[in-house]
Amino acid sequence: MMDDQALLRYSRQIMLPEVDIEGQTRLHSAHALIIGAGGLGSPAALYLAASGVGKITIADADQVELSNLQRQIAHHQNSLGMNKAHSAQASMQALNPHCEVVALDQDVKGEPLEALVASADVVLDCTDRFSSRYMINAASQKAKVPLISGAAIRFSGQLAVFDPRDVNCPCYACLYPPDDQGDEALSCAESGVMAPLVGVIGCFQAVEAFKLLSGAGTIHQGLSTFEGLSGQWRHFKVPRDPACPVCAQRY
């Protein structure tokens, strides 16, 4: 049961018919896993904490550097040198002390990653490496936990939701086959990125997580891309690959 303070805090969401008390209660009972506390993970984590998600686990092994502050809004000048997961945890709990935040200052992989994913209700991939994305996708498929994947570079961003509970939904490996990874070295550090762009995509990830956890609305389908220079969104249908090495044997 929510007390009067909680009802007031979340009143602007509760008044939405698609959310109501039931949806807010589902948010409070949910566990979101965010992997990556950088440009994408920062806005996603802050908005999910503010929205009333009961438990959020955030994982990142990196430390806050000065160049991060241009876009990674969960971190501040006094966070320099601090682990990103712990820095984000402090910002999230300052925003909403009623949200349980677990900070993991390590790269999670293998069995620990699988266990983490299996414990969550939704996973947000906010990393910037293909190797990490493939591992997270495989764990998501194995545990049948929805995965919200975001990416941003230069002026371009993209988002896709992969829900292994849906027989027709593709996985990340369907969209980007492991034998065609593209440029692994392509990163914000080498290519640059517009600061608000990561906010747009990270917030988009938070929107989809909110809907999945609260039961409001319809889950995003396919792949959406955003071109910051023109302000244009494009949407693509993505079929499941029957020969995908990750999800072909899912059913």
N, C-alpha and C positions, 0 to 999 in steps of 0.2 A: 504493500500500500504506500502511496505517495503522501507525504505530509503537506501542510499548507505551503511551506517554502518551496517544495518541489513543484507543486501545482502552479505556483506563481512563476518560478523560474522557466518552466516549459510551457507556459500558458499559450504562447503564440503558436506552438506546434499542436497542442492539445485541441485548440479551436478549429484545426483543420479536420474536416469530416473524414478524410482518408487516413488520418493518424488517430485522433481521439485518445482517450485514456488507454484503450487497449494497445494501440500502437506504441505509445510512450512507455507503457509497461513492458512491452516486448524489447524495446531499446534498452531499458534498464536491466533486463535479464540477459542481454546479449554480450558476446565476447568477440571483439574485432582484433585481428592480428595485422599489424602494419609493419612491413619489412622495408626499411629505409626511412631515415628521418631527415632527408635532405629537402630539395626543392618541392617535390611532390608530397612526400610524407608530412612535411610541416603543416600545410593548410588542411590536409586530410585529417591529421591527428587533432588539430585544434578544433575543427568543426565537429568531428565526431564526439570529442569530449564535451564541447559546448552543447551538443544536441541531446546528451544524456545517455550515451552508450555506457552501460554499467561497468564493463571491463575492457580495457584496451592494452594489448601487449605491443610494444614497439621495439624493434631490434635494429641496431646499427653499431658497427665496430669502429667507425671513424670519429675523429675529433673535429670540433668546430674550428674552422680557419677563417681568416679575415675575408677572403674571397667568397665565402659562403653567405655572408650577411647581406649581399645584394639581393638574394632571392629566398633564402631559407628562413622563413619568418618565425619559426619556433625558437630560433636562437637570437641572442643579443650580444652586445659588445662585451658584457661581463661573462659570456659563455665561452669566450675564446680559450682553446686548449681543453675544454671539457668534452667528454664523450657526448655524441649527438643524441643518443637514446636518453641519457640522463638529463641533458639540457631540455629536450622536448618534454620529458616527463614533468620537469619543474614548471614549464610554461603551461602544460595541460592542467596540472593540478592547481595552478594559480588561477586559471580560468574557471575550473569547476572542481572543487575539492571533493565532491561526492563521486567523482569518477575514479575507479580503481585503475591505476596505471602501473604496468609492469615494464621496466626498462631492461633490455638485454644488450649489454655492451660487447657483443660478439657477432661474428658471422655464423649464422645458423645453417647447417647443412646436414645431409644424411639422416640418420634416425631421429636426432633431436628436432630437425626441421619437420619431419613427418609427424612427430608427436605434437609439436606446436600447432601445425595446421589442423590436425585432427581434433584438437581441443577448441578450435575457434568456430564461429558461425559464419564468418566471412574473412577472406584474406585480401589485403590490398598490397599489390606488388608496386612498390615505389622505388625500386632499384634502377640502376643504369647499366647493368651488364647482362649480356645474353646468357652467360653461364648461370647467373643467379635466377634469371627468369625461367629458364628451362627446369631448374631444380624445383622452384616454387610451383610451377605448372604441374610437374609430375606428382608432387606431394598433394596438390589440390585434387588432381584426378583420382589418386589412390584413396583419399579420404572422402571424396565426393563433397567437398566444401567449395562453395562459389569463390571464384577468383576475379578480382577487379584489377586490370592491368593498365598502367598509364605510362606514357613516355613523352619527353619534351626535349627538343634540341633547336638551337638557333631561334627561329620564329615559328616552328611547327610542333604541334602536339597531337597525340592520339590517345584514344581510350577504347578498350574492349572489355566485355564481361564474359567470362567463361564459366558456365554453370554445369558441372558434370552430372547434376541430377536430371538434366534435360537430355534425352536421347539424341536430339537433333542438334545440340549445341556443340560447336567445334571447341578445340582447346588451343592454347598458345602455339603448340607445335604444328597444328593444322595451318595456322596463319603464317608462321615463320618456321619452315622445316629445319631441323637441326643441321642438315647438310648444306643449308643456304643461309647462314647467319648474317651475312653482310659484314660491315666493318665493326669488329669487336672494339676497336680503339676509339670509335666515335663517341665523344663525351663532351659535356659542357666545358670541362677544363681545356679541351683542345679546340672545340668548335664554337664555344660561346652560347649564351641563351638569354633571351629577354626576360627580365625579372617577373613581370606579371603573367607570362605564359605558363610558368610552372604552377602559379596560383589558379589559373583557369582549369588546367588539367587535374590538379590535386583536388580542387573543389568538386569537379565532375566525378572523381572517384568517390568522394565523400557523399555526394548525392545518391550514387548507385548503392553504396553501402547502407545509407539511411533507408532507402526503399526496401532493400533486401531484408534488413533487420526489423523494420517496423511493419512490413507487409503493405505499405502504401505503394500505389502505382504499379507500373509494369517494368520488369527488368530490361535494361538496354540490350538490344540485339545487334549483332554485327560489329563493324569497326567504324568509329567516328574519328575524323581527322579535323584539325583546326589550323588554319593558316593565319598567323597573327598579322602579317603585313597587309593582307587584304580583308581580314575579318570574316573569312568565309569558312563555314562548316561543310564537310562532305560526309556522306554516310554510305558504307559499302556492306552488302550482304556477304557473309563469310560462311560457306558450307563446311560441314564436317568432312574431313578427308578420310575415306574408308580405309586407306592404307597408312594412316598416321601411326607411327611407332609408339605413341604414348596412349592414345585413346581408342584405337581401333578395336582393342580387345575388352573395352570397358563394359560392353553388354553382351 
